[in-house]
Amino acid sequence: MIKLRYAILGSIIPMMIIAHYANNIMDDLYNEINTLKDNGYCECLEIQEFDVTVTMYNPTRGQTDSTPNITADGTKINIWKASDYRYVALSRDLLSRWGGPFEYGEYIVIEGIGENSGIYQVRDTMNPKHTNRVDILKTPGSSQFKYTDVTMYRYIKYNNEMVDNS
């Protein structure tokens, strides 16, 4: 019979590998989008820009609700791996449920916030007191940050057509 600690270890290691792999895929896609933009393929992408304030939050009862391991769309997370998910909470004015342009599950690109720049997935909702704001999910104990006047992007459409720059 397998001991409990070996069973737990045997399940945690594959989860860590999968999370790392998924994170690398998102970074690769982010780099590919930037390469397309730099090479004049921007016209193939319909881009929407939003000027927002970006902060961070931890999945703790003090910063969320009584179920910090469950996001607003019902996704269950491991609190101690929160930074690996690359999830964000949006202020209600940005979510379609309250008349905004974004749905849960959509991907956004945030640039200009240093090592935290990149692709994120919308999974959570912020407190109603906030507007025009993005909150990045981070593991408890992570350094706090706040960036104002940040541009958030949403790529809506990609037509595999090459743009003629002549």
N, C-alpha and C positions, 0 to 999 in steps of 0.2 A: 504494500500500500504506500502511496506517495504521501510524504509528510506535507502538511499545510504550507509551511514556509517555502518548500520547493515548488509547490503548485502556484503560489502567489508570485514567486520570482519568475517562474516559467511563463506566467501570463503578463507580467509587467514589462519584461524585456521586449517581447514582440510589439507591444503597444508603443513603447518608446521609439522603436525602429520605424514603425508606421508613421508616427507623428513627425519624426525627423524627415522621412521621405516626403510626406505631404508638404511640409514646410519648404523643402527644396524645390518641389514642383512649382509652388506658388511664386517663389523667388525667380525661378527660371522664366515663368510666364511674364512676370513684371519686367525682367531684363529684355525679353523678346519684344514686348510692347514698346519699350524705350528705343530699341534698335529700329523698329518699324518707324517710329516717329522721327528719329534722326536721319533715316534714309529716304524721307519724303513719302512714306506710305500713310501719312496721317489722314489723307482724304478717304481712306478705306474704312476708317473708324469714325463713328458718330460719337463725339465726346461731349459730355455735359460737365460743366465745372460748377462747383459750389464753394463759396468762401465760408469757412467754418473755424471754430475754435476747437482744438484737440486737447483732451486731457486723458487721464487714465483712471481706472478703478480696479479694485480688488474684489473677488467674489467672497465677501464677508457679510455677515448680517448687518453690520454697521453701515455698509455702503450699498447694500441691495435690499432684499426682503428676507423673509424667514426661510427661504430656500435658495441660498447663494450658489448651489451647485446646479441650478436649473435656470436657463435663460428664458426670456420672455416668449420665445417661440417654442419652448418645451425641450430644448436640447439639454441633455445632462452632460456635465463636465466634471473632470477631476480637478478640484480646486488647486492642487499643488502643481498642476501642469497647465494652468490657465494661459500663460504666455505663449505656449506652443500652439494653441488653437487659432490664433490670429482672428479673434472675434471682436466685434465692436457693438456698442450700444449707440443708437442715434437718438437725438432729441425728437420729441413727438412731432414737431413741425416738419420733420424730414421723412416721417414714416407714412405710407399710404393709408394706413388705418385711421390716421388723423388728417388726411388730406395732402400729405407730402408725396414726393416722387419715388420713394424707396420701399421695397418689399423685403420681408425677412428672407434670408438666403442669398440675396444679391451680393455681388462682389464690388468693392470700391477700391480706388487707389488713392493713397495719401502720400504726398511728396513734401519735402521741406521740413521734416521733423527728425533729421539725423538718422540714427540707427533704427528708429521706429517707422521709417518710411516703408511703404510697400503695399501689398494687396491684403485686404481684410474682408471678412464676410459679416454681413449684418445679421445679428442673432438676438439682440437685446434692445430694450427701451430704457431711456433715461427718465428721471424724475420730471414731472410736468413743469417744474420751475425753470428748466433749461430750454434755450432755443438756439437753433443754428449751431449745434454742438455734436461732436463725436467723442465718445469715451472708449478708449482701447482697454480691453480686458488684459490684466496682468496678474501674475502670481503674487499672493500676499508677501509683503516685504520688499517688493520692487520699488525703485526710486520713483517718487512722484514727479510729474511734469505737466506743463501747460504751455501750449503754443497758440498764439493768436494770429489771425489773418493767414490761415493755412488754406491751400486750395485742395479740394477733394474732387476726384474725377470718377466718372462712370462711363465706361465704354459700352455703347449700346449695340453696335452693329459692326460686323466685319464681313466685307464682300471680297472674296479672294481676287480682287482686280488690282492690277498694278496701275499706279498713277503716273501719267506722262508729265514729267516736269519740264518738257521742252517748250 
